[in-house]
């Protein structure tokens, strides 16, 4: 059985100029650049994510859809349920 999932990865620079990202699973397909840029701008402007005095999502850098395909060789999980 093969399963393909699509997620949206948004990459930012934090307040120490290091890359950090947010990945949204099951993101709406086909989002336009302007919509994603707007969402990333809001995330950076609201400045609500921080860790150890570092603002995590300070400057939007890029966004991309990531497709992941998993092909099962075998899966006994259903047959082992009691």
Rosetta blueprint (number, residue, H / E / L):
1 X L
2 X E
3 X E
4 X E
5 X E
6 X E
7 X E
8 X E
9 X E
10 X E
11 X E
12 X E
13 X E
14 X L
15 X L
16 X L
17 X L
18 X L
19 X E
20 X E
21 X E
22 X E
23 X E
24 X E
25 X E
26 X L
27 X L
28 X L
29 X L
30 X L
31 X L
32 X L
33 X H
34 X H
35 X H
36 X H
37 X H
38 X H
39 X H
40 X H
41 X H
42 X H
43 X H
44 X H
45 X H
46 X H
47 X L
48 X L
49 X L
50 X E
51 X E
52 X L
53 X L
54 X E
55 X E
56 X L
57 X L
58 X L
59 X E
60 X E
61 X E
62 X E
63 X E
64 X E
65 X E
66 X E
67 X E
68 X E
69 X E
70 X E
71 X E
72 X L
73 X L
74 X L
75 X L
76 X L
77 X L
78 X L
79 X L
80 X L
81 X L
82 X L
